[in-house]
Amino acid sequence: MRIAVISTYTHPTRLPRKERGVMQSSVPELIASLCPDHAEVEVYNEKELDIPLDRDWDLVFFSYLHSYYEHTKVLSTLLRRRGIKTVAGGRHAVHFADDCGKYFDAVVTGEPEPNVPALIADFGRGELKPRYDLRSGGPAEIRPYRYDLVDFKTNKIRLPGIEASRGCPFTCNFCVLTGHEKYRHRPVGHVVGEIEFKMRWNRNYFGLLDNSFSFLDNNLGGNPRYLRELCEALIPLKKTWGCALTFNVLKDEETVRLMARAGCRYVYTGLESLNPDSIKSMNKGQNKISEVDRVIRRCFENGVMLSFGLLVGSDGDTTEYLERLPDYLSELRYFNITFLGIVCPYPETPFYRQLAGEGRILPGTVSRDYDGYTLCHRPAGMAPSEVIEHFQRLCNQLGSLTNVARHYRSKLWRSGMPNYKKVILASGPEILSVRNPIGNEGRKYIAGLDPIEEWDQQMMEELRIPLQSMSPPAPATGPGVLSNAARAARPTVYIDAAQTGLVAAQP
């Protein structure tokens, strides 16, 4: 049995570009670990390499984000025309299983551990079902990833990753986890054993990245007691690692010191905004802006580099705040922004339901627009065009060489912990990457105004596959909303039953 596991990708610029950075999807290696020993398994990460569509696979698993859906269903349709069975999985597939059923032979709506083996067994018997939703026994079922399938030659700076937990205990209104995924964690012994005996290390650059890995958890600090227990167990391993967690965890100085002793040198946290009104609108009560400067300074002094994500387009945002944002960050002195995005009302979130009820989702939005770099709604205090103007300006300002120099100057000597300076130096390209999403001067960054990728558009027209509309039935009105003429100009394509075996849609 020949199986492929593909993590698809489309670049924020909507141009054919790759992002060979440190952090990559590890879903292919996760799914591969659940395949039977007799299967011949190949893994592909489209963020690093193109997908070879001429391969003779029997079964293909697709993992994707909302904004990659149009592209993924094109790839699936092309493979299905050759007789290859395809499977969709991920959060989009969970919430849009019926739509996915039109373009994939099976849809996994439960966690992979119980469902992937069951699906493969059914496929082997010729009894593949359209839906798989077996309940998981919990994180203890997570198996060691297939680290042997990670190709560090393709991406020389990639780090191996591991899961210690899934979910998050907080209820931020814009987060895809809220109301859908509870926080739970693996036994510490399982995690430590996998790191010590199963993980494969990146030996490139004369060992510069050796013994370094990242936790792939949404929030490694979802249970502070568990985090401390995990750190205690990691100390003897003498590894270097990074993670993502919520800002509130960092307010406990003893926890930060323990993380540093355990080898933590990098933490990403979604600060989201320095505007209290914006934080309030997100229901992100764990972020207390008044504590930011003190907490940041303490982390760097203990040898832990903090990296932040910021969002624009929240209801609390104003032109005055966004214009002054670089000044606010400079006052913090130790800021390190590696992600700047536009707050996105993903369809399964409370934020989307609120905006849809208020008629503020922009008409003409499709799944491709839900990428975190496209404005899909009308903010309460600003016109869409104003938000985009500030977004592009801030990308240029925050992702500048000047900011990298300031970052090095203010942080390089803050700590003498092992590997600290190496991590600080390696973070410079991450700061510069803030500019990457705006590398297409023709892009509008407003939902309904940008075409999808040229190849995907061409293939969808040839295969007569429709775009997935995400606009509520009732059109929104107000400044910046598409006119009827603009909506009419948006390409419309339809399914061809003869090519896909599906029921044709009516024009």
HELIX and SHEET records of a PDB file:
HELIX    1   1 VAL A   27  ALA A   32  1                                   6    
HELIX    2   2 HIS A   66  TYR A   68  5                                   3    
HELIX    3   3 TYR A   69  ARG A   80  1                                  12    
HELIX    4   4 ARG A   91  HIS A   95  1                                   5    
HELIX    5   5 ALA A   97  CYS A  100  1                                   4    
HELIX    6   6 PRO A  112  GLY A  124  1                                  13    
HELIX    7   7 PRO A  139  GLU A  141  5                                   3    
HELIX    8   8 TYR A  147  LEU A  149  5                                   3    
HELIX    9   9 VAL A  188  PHE A  197  1                                  10    
HELIX   10  10 ASN A  204  GLY A  207  1                                   4    
HELIX   11  11 PRO A  224  LEU A  234  1                                  11    
HELIX   12  12 ILE A  235  LEU A  237  5                                   3    
HELIX   13  13 PHE A  247  LYS A  251  5                                   5    
HELIX   14  14 GLU A  253  ARG A  261  1                                   9    
HELIX   15  15 PRO A  276  SER A  281  1                                   6    
HELIX   16  16 ILE A  289  GLU A  291  5                                   3    
HELIX   17  17 VAL A  292  GLU A  301  1                                  10    
HELIX   18  18 THR A  319  LEU A  332  1                                  14    
HELIX   19  19 PRO A  350  GLY A  357  1                                   8    
HELIX   20  20 SER A  367  ASP A  369  5                                   3    
HELIX   21  21 PRO A  384  LEU A  398  1                                  15    
HELIX   22  22 LEU A  401  LYS A  411  1                                  11    
HELIX   23  23 TYR A  420  ALA A  426  1                                   7    
HELIX   24  24 GLY A  428  LEU A  432  1                                   5    
HELIX   25  25 SER A  433  ILE A  438  5                                   6    
HELIX   26  26 GLU A  454  LEU A  463  1                                  10    
HELIX   27  27 ASN A  484  ALA A  489  1                                   6    
HELIX   28  28 ALA A  497  THR A  500  1                                   4    
SHEET    1   A 6 GLU A  40  ASN A  45  0                                        
SHEET    2   A 6 ARG A   2  SER A   7  1                                        
SHEET    3   A 6 LEU A  59  SER A  63  1                                        
SHEET    4   A 6 LYS A  85  GLY A  89  1                                        
SHEET    5   A 6 ALA A 106  VAL A 108  1                                        
SHEET    6   A 6 ARG A 131  TYR A 132  1                                        
SHEET    1   B 6 GLY A 161  ILE A 162  0                                        
SHEET    2   B 6 SER A 212  PHE A 215  1                                        
SHEET    3   B 6 THR A 240  ALA A 244  1                                        
SHEET    4   B 6 CYS A 264  GLU A 272  1                                        
SHEET    5   B 6 MET A 305  VAL A 312  1                                        
SHEET    6   B 6 ILE A 337  ILE A 342  1                                        
SHEET    1   C 2 SER A 165  ARG A 166  0                                        
SHEET    2   C 2 ARG A 184  HIS A 185 -1                                        
END                                                                             
